[in-house]
Amino acid sequence: MKTNIIISILTVLAGLVLFTACGNEANQSQQQETSGAHAGEEQAEGTVSLTSMQRETIGLELGALQSRNLSGTIKVNGELKLPPQYEADISAIVGGNVNNIQVIEGDEVRQGQTLALLEHPNFVQMQVDLQQSSSRLNYLQQEYERRQNLYEEGVGSGRDFQEAQAEYISTKANIEGLKAKLNMLNLDVEKILDGTIYQDIPVIAPIGGFIKSVNIRIGKYVTPGDVLFEVVDISQILADLRVFEKDVSKVEVGQKVYFTVSNAPNREYTATIYAVGKTFEEGPKAIHVQAEIEGGAEGLIPGQYIEGRIAVNNVSSPALPEAAIVGEGEESYIFIKTGEASHQEESREDANDNSWVFKQIPVTTGVQDNGWVAVNFFEPLPDSARVAYNGAYKLISEMDKSETGHSH
């Protein structure tokens, strides 16, 4: 009886061992098949896959091949300037003391606006002289005409006539001179002749714009020629560019210029060339090119250093963003999406993660313009092709990792 029990126990144990061995063998076989399947997918030459997490990390974008008008460019630098007719140094015409200042630096002013008032006894005296000379002129004119008639009738002497004529003409000239001076001082001559006397003379803005500098203070005596204010009209600001000798032949009127300034590096301004210099400046040898800024000059200040490029030789070509192209040695590549692959993540059951599969495509590159690059293909690209617009360096890095892993 005991013998039969022992034999039964041994039989059960043997069955369990055999079952376990078969299960392990089956699991190993299944794992090998799965591993082999994945290995086959990973080792497809010239392809790489990115998981959704990887795509999200790099902000991967897809897009179609585009046809764009791209331009060859010439790099240039220079500064912002104003034409001379849009800058004004405002001086005193006659000497006087500053009685009133009506603006400060940075104020916007219009043409003809009063900026300051000057006072001096000489200003009053000129007006008094005009009034007196004007009143006397009527008498001198009548006296001149009376003696002329007497002289012509042979009654009066020629000397008396000449004296009356000289005094009349001299007084009339003096009046015209005083009128001209007072007009230059921006005073109303007609009102002065009617009896008005101005104690101050205004300093007037000859152009509209902004006050660049104020060089006076209350009570200061200014002499003729002293610069009291500087006014600039920055609405007419222009780009003054230097083009080196090797590039001069490529530049012409009408070409577009794209430039940035240091205080707004992320904003690009556009200008159009309207004048090309005809003489070289030395050290380094270059010509000056003037370009009119388009779309307003808000935020630009005369004297700012600028960096830019002149667009030359417009060409329509298939193009992609710079971030879509990666260089490896002397070769350039892009990546197009060829499909999707799904697998279960080991860390979570029943959680599917769709990987995008990309194929490496060799290209040759051409003109670069404003973030886009002209590309040519050794074989035509399908019209439906979706290109990785960015992340090309990430894709080729992942592909290199995969190939290195397989080499082991």
C-alpha positions, 0 to 999 in steps of 0.5 A: 500500500505504501509503495503504491502511494509513493509511486503515485506521488512520484508520477504527479511530480514528474508531470508537473516538471514536464508541464513547467518545462514545456511552458518555459520552452513555449514562452522562450519560443514566443519571446524569440519570435517577438524579438525577431519581429521587432528586430526586423522592424528596427533594422530596416535600413534608412528608417527611424521611428519616434514615439509620441513622447519623443515627438511631443518633446521636440514639437515635431511638425509635418508639412508638404514640400513647398514651391517658393520664390527664394533669393540669393542674398548678400550680407551687409551692415550699416546704420540708420540715418536721416536725409539732411533735409529731415534734420534741423539745427535751430539757431538764434538769428540775433542775440538775446536772453532766453525768456521761455522754453516750451519743449523738452527732449523727446517732445513731438513738434509740428512745423512752425511751432514756437519752441522758446521765446527770446527777449532783448531791448534791441528787439523793441528798438527795431520795432520802434524804428520801423514805426518811426521810419514808416511815419516819416516816409509819408512826409519824405515822399510828399517832399520828394514829389514837391521838389521834383515838380519844382525842379521840372518847372525850373523853379527849384534847384537841382540840389534840393531835389536830389537831397529830397530824393536821396533821403526818401529812397534811403528811408524807404530802403531802411524800412524794407530792411527792418521789415525783412529783419522782423519777418525773419524774427517771426514777428507780424510786421503789419501789426507792428505798423499798426502800433503793436510792439512785441517784447519777445521773439519766438524761436520756431521749428522749421520742420516737424519731428521730435526734439533731439536736444535742448541746449539752453536754459532760462536767462541764458544769453544766446548769440547768433549761430548758437544751436538752441535745439535739434529737431529730427523727423524720424518718419523719413529714416533710411538704411545706410548700408555698406556693400563690399567691392566683391558684391557691388556688381550684384546690387541695383536699385529696387532690390529688397533689403531685410535687416534687424537692429540690436534692440529688437533682434526678433523683428525683421524690417524690410527696405527697398534700395533707391540709391547706389553709391558711385564712389568707394570709401576706404578701410574696408573698401565699400560703397554706400547703398541707401534703402527706404524702409517700408511699413513705418519706422516705429522703434527705429532711432537714427544712428542704430547699427543694423545687420541685414541682407540684400535679396538678389536673383529671385528663383522659384524652387521646391523648398523646406524650412532649414530645420527640416534639413540635416547635414552629415559630412558632405551629404544633406538629408530630410525625413518623410513619414512612411507609416505608423507602428504600434506596440504595447508599452511594458510599463502599462498593460493595454496602453498602445503607443503609436510610433511614426516611422520616417525614411531618410531621403538624400537631397542637395541644397541651394539658395537660403532665404529667410529660414527656407532652403531650396532643395533638389531630389535624386528621385521625385518625391510623392505629392502626398509626402509629409516631411518632418519640418523640424527635428531632423537632427533628432531623427538622424541621431536616433537612427545612428543610435539604432544602427550602432546598437545593431552592430553589437 
